[in-house]
Amino acid sequence: MSEEIHPFTISVNEDQISDLNARLSATRWPDQIPDSGWDYGCDQVWLKDLARYWAEEFDWRATENQINSFDHFLTEIDNQSFHFIHQKSPHEGALPLVLNHGWPGSVVEFLEVIHPLTNPEVYGGDPSDAFHVVAPSLPGYGWSKPPTEKGWGVNRTASAFVTLMNRLGYDKYGVQGGDWGSMVSRHMAHLDPTKVVGCHVNMMAAGPAGNEDDFADITPQEQQHFDRSSWYAAEDNGYFRIQETRPQTLGAGLNDSPVGLLSWIGEKFYGWTDHEDDLFSVVDRDTLLANVAVYWFTETINSSTRFYFENRQPGGMTMDSLGDVPLGVSAFPNELFVARKRWVEASHNVVFWREHEKGGHFASLEAPQIYIDDVREFFRGVR
């Protein structure tokens, strides 16, 4: 297996764009009960308007140029081809930082925050807070090729990303993530505690610690987090069950229909962000479509959902302690899971915990400045 790292440029050919537009125009729309909105899932009025915009106004070439403005690479680890952005800071003392995305996201989530993290003084920050950013695509996501063998869950992915950081020559680094990326980041810290200086997450899933006071003195914010998680478990996790049990069945439809893909991903962005009935007041329309287009053009929606299946298998994902590695948590009110702080403190070295009044699942997209500020503040104390 080669350990070479190759520069990479994203290039979607015109035939792929023409095929996408033809499929969008040929959509066979399902019925919808009048005025039912989001009651049954993705609102078709909203979806039709977004699909029209995708076909008629969205500019993939502009998006492609924006993504290509960052430094992209490919490398092979554990017989798996990985894509990653490696954006180095001009500051010699910058701390290497891995940014791990989740589902239904991609490296598109980080495009707005990479430059402020690598070159903070240009954005009103302190050069001492600079990072060398490494943003890999999870296996089977984006330009990381779909795995050709079973077993690529959180644990194996974390091991591969530890290898990546070693291959890049870094002897210490930080990790950050949300959604699956939070789990990958935590497991990287577990696997490589002598090099990982700190782990920051914007989704913190954990169960009760098994102590008598686990549910004592619950604060209003903690109750809000509990209520949100209860709603998710009762009303919003159907996608999770199908993706962890029958992803291949789902993939046949989503890989073939761009509107089906847009509905599946768009509904999650609509439901998981913190907004007042207007997603695009929080996440830009073109940014959402850029993220969906990455799944479409790379044909990775099927392999991305298999990640859920793999994490359900023995050894796919284990919730191991970070030991002495410092942990930082940014808690947003519309996040799906935010464990109680005292539960997390029972088994982790929590040195930073910040509750925010606004924000949801896609922190770096919804609240980029808050995200940047929290990341800087946490790592400032552990560099």
Sequence and secondary structure as in RCSB ss.txt:
>XXXX:A:sequence
MSEEIHPFTISVNEDQISDLNARLSATRWPDQIPDSGWDYGCDQVWLKDLARYWAEEFDWRATENQINSFDHFLT
EIDNQSFHFIHQKSPHEGALPLVLNHGWPGSVVEFLEVIHPLTNPEVYGGDPSDAFHVVAPSLPGYGWSKPPTEK
GWGVNRTASAFVTLMNRLGYDKYGVQGGDWGSMVSRHMAHLDPTKVVGCHVNMMAAGPAGNEDDFADITPQEQQH
FDRSSWYAAEDNGYFRIQETRPQTLGAGLNDSPVGLLSWIGEKFYGWTDHEDDLFSVVDRDTLLANVAVYWFTET
INSSTRFYFENRQPGGMTMDSLGDVPLGVSAFPNELFVARKRWVEASHNVVFWREHEKGGHFASLEAPQIYIDDV
REFFRGVR
>XXXX:A:secstr
    EEEE     HHHHHHHHHHHHT       TT TTTTSS HHHHHHHHHHHHHT  HHHHHHHHHTS EEEE
EETTEEEEEEEE  SSTT EEEEEE  TT  GGGGHHHHHHHHSGGGGT  GGG EEEEEE  TTSTTS   SSS
  SHHHHHHHHHHHHHHTT SSEEEEESTHHHHHHHHHHHH TTTEEEEEES B     S TTTTSS  HHHHHH
HHHHHHIIIII HHHHHHHH HHHHHHHHTT HHHHHHHHHHHHHHHS  SS GGGTS HHHHHHHHHHHHHHT 
HHHHHHHHHHHHSTTT      TTSEEEEEE TB S B  HHHHHTTSEEEEEEE SS BS HHHHSHHHHHHHH
HHHHHTT 
